[in-house]
Amino acid sequence: MEDSRHLVPAGVELRTDASDVAEQLVRHDQRHGPSTTGDVPSALENGCTDAERDAVRAYARREWIDSQERWPGI
């Protein structure tokens, strides 16, 4: 049996995992509204595009940077 990890280009798994984590943040912020940077993107659905995944990751990055600027050292 062939190891499927060798069939996936390097970095693809990490990008997908990061998108999945960011998507959970998006769903949480849509429900509870704690966004500090605004412009919460749509949650990811099956068959989403790379652009949609990029938007969720960019949102999570903005929220992270803002939290670090507001509360340095946390």
C-alpha positions in Angstrom: 0.0 0.0 0.0 1.4 3.4 -1.0 1.7 6.2 1.5 -0.7 8.9 0.4 1.3 11.6 2.0 3.7 11.4 -0.9 0.9 12.1 -3.4 0.1 15.5 -1.9 2.4 18.4 -2.8 4.4 19.8 0.2 2.5 22.5 2.0 -1.0 21.5 0.9 -1.8 19.7 4.1 -0.7 22.6 6.2 -2.7 25.1 4.2 -5.8 22.9 4.5 -5.3 22.5 8.2 -4.8 26.3 8.7 -8.0 26.9 6.6 -9.9 24.4 8.8 -8.8 26.2 12.0 -9.5 29.6 10.5 -13.0 28.4 9.4 -13.8 27.5 13.0 -12.9 31.0 14.1 -15.2 32.4 11.3 -18.1 30.2 12.4 -17.5 31.2 16.1 -17.4 34.9 15.2 -20.5 34.7 13.0 -22.4 33.2 16.0 -21.0 35.3 18.8 -19.8 38.5 17.1 -16.4 39.1 18.9 -14.6 40.2 15.7 -12.2 43.1 16.3 -11.3 43.7 12.6 -14.7 43.3 11.1 -15.6 41.9 7.6 -16.1 38.3 8.7 -16.0 36.1 5.6 -18.4 33.3 4.8 -17.7 30.0 6.5 -16.2 27.3 4.2 -18.4 24.8 2.6 -17.6 21.6 0.6 -16.1 22.5 -2.7 -15.0 25.9 -1.6 -12.4 27.7 -3.8 -8.8 28.6 -2.9 -9.9 32.2 -2.8 -12.5 31.5 -0.2 -9.9 29.5 1.9 -7.5 32.5 1.5 -10.1 34.9 2.7 -10.7 32.8 5.9 -7.0 32.5 6.6 -6.5 36.3 6.0 -9.3 37.0 8.4 -7.8 34.8 11.1 -4.4 36.4 10.5 -5.9 39.9 10.9 -7.7 38.9 14.1 -4.4 37.4 15.5 -2.3 40.4 14.6 -4.9 42.7 16.2 -5.0 40.6 19.4 -1.2 40.7 19.6 -1.2 44.5 19.2 -4.0 45.0 21.8 -2.5 42.5 24.4 1.2 42.1 23.8 2.8 39.2 25.6 -0.4 37.1 25.8 
